[in-house]
């Protein structure tokens, strides 16, 4: 009988501590400023702008220098992000990493693409195998073409990055160049 009472007492204490933790966490949440509680995710442009602004301070450039450096750095960083996006798209597959749906897939279903046609066909249980095979071949061909286009675009972006880095190095001091090398912005 005592064993049951001890177990019940431990359960009651555990529930009380859990409830207390929830109340304390709720109070802490309420104490944070409203802007912090409803923080939204920054867009890519906003993140690049913040990053470039932090670079201005680290590079120690004057406002006059920054009028030249700022736009060049921002263009270079945006080009690098675009190259990275294309590179990752090669490996993410049609559903993205870990099987998640791509954001473009939702809009793709509204379009008449080989993938959307295959999806519609697969929903039909009476679809014949040769029709599925033909649509599957069309999807593979479309993906192969998309991959080819992405590789060409990546090659073009690498050339643009090379030109941007060359232009940027012309206006940088050696200290600024070293900082950008350490940051991985230029090589």
N, C-alpha and C positions, 0 to 999 in steps of 0.2 A: 504494500500500500504506500509506503514512504517513497519508493522508487517512482511511482506514478506522480506523486505530488511534486517531486523534484523536477521531473520532466515537464510537467505543466507550468511550474514556476519559471523554468528556463525558457520555455516557449513564450510565456507572457513577457518576460524581461526582453527577449529578442525582438518581439513585436513592438514593445514600447520604444526600444532604441531605434528600430527601423523607422517608426513614425516620427521620432524626434529628429532623425537625420533628414527626413523629407521636409519637415517644417523649417529646419535650419537652412537647407538648400533653397527652399522657396523664399525665405527672407533675404538670403544673399542675392538671389536673382532679382528681387524687388529693389534692392539697394543700388544695383548697377544702373547707370544712366540709360534712359530710353534709347538713345542713339546706339549704345553698345549692345543692348538686348536685341534690337532689330537690325543688326548689321547685315547689309546685303553683300553679295559677292561682287567684287569689282570686275568690270569688263576688261578685256585684253588691252584696250587703248588706255584705260585708266591705270592699269598696272604698269604698262610701259612708261607712261608719263611720270608715275611715282619713281620708278627705277631710274629714269633719265634725270629727274630732279635730284635724286640722291647722288648720282654721278657728278652733278655740277659741283656739289659741295666737296666731294672726295677729290675731284680733279683740281679744285682750287682755281677755277677759271673765273675771270671777271665777267660782268654782264656783256661787255663788248665781245669778248672771246666766245661767250656762250651763244651769241647770236649766230655764230658760224658753226660752233661745235654741236650745239643742241640738235638742230635739224638733221645733221649728218649722223649723229649717234642714234637718234630715234629711227631714222630710215634704215640704218644697219640692223638695229635690234628687231624691227618689224620684219625685215627680210629674213633674218635668222629664225624668227618664230614661224614664219610661213614655211621655210625649209624643214624645220622640225615637225610641223604639222603634217606635211606631205610624207616625211620619212616614217612617222608613226602610223600613218594611214596604211602604209604597205604591210605592216605587221598586225594591225588590229582586226582585219577581216571584216566581213559584212555586219557582224553583230557587235563589233568592238571587243575590247579586252574583257575577259571573264564572262562572255555571253550576253553582255548588256546591249540593249538596242541603241543604235546610233541615233542621234537627234535628227539626222537627215533621213533616217529610214521612215519616220512617221510621215514626212512630206512626200517621200518617195512612193509610198503606197497610194497616194492620190494621183501620182503621175502614171503614165503607161510605159513602164520600163520592163525589160526582160525579167528582173527580179520580182516586180509586182505581179507580172503575168504568171510566173511560176508559183508564187504564193497563192494566188487565186486558184490556179489549177490544182494545187495540192489540197486545198480545202474541199475540192470535189472528189468524193470517194470513188466515183465511177470513171475517173479519168484513166485513159489508156496509157500503158507504159511507153509506147512509142511517142505519144504526144509529150509526155513528161520528159522523155529523153531529149526530144527536140528543144524544148524550152530550157532544159538544163544546159544543153550545148550553147544556146543563145546567151545564157547568164555567164557561162565561162568565157565566151568570146568577148562579151561586154566588159567583164572584169579584166581580161587580158589587155584590152584596148585602153581601159582606164589606167592600168598599171604602166603601160607604155607612155601615155600622156603625162602621168605623174613623174616618171623618170626623166622625160624631156624637160618638164618644168623645173625639176630639181637641178638638173644640169645648168639650166638658164639662171636659176637663182644663185648657184655657186659662183657663176661668172659675175653676176651683179654684186655679190658680196665681196669678191676680189677687188672689183673696181671701187666699191665704197670704202673698203679698208685702205686702199692706196690713197684715195682722196683724203681720208681722215688723217692718215699718217703725215700728210703734208702740212697740216695745221696744228699738230700736237707737239708739245714739248716732250723731251725724253722721259721726264717724270710721269707725265700724263699717259704716254704710250705704255710705260711699265705698269701703271695702274690698270689700264685696259687689258693688257696681256694677262695680268694676275686675275682679273675678273672673268677672263675667258671671252671677252668681246672681240678681241683681235688676236692674231697669232704671230 
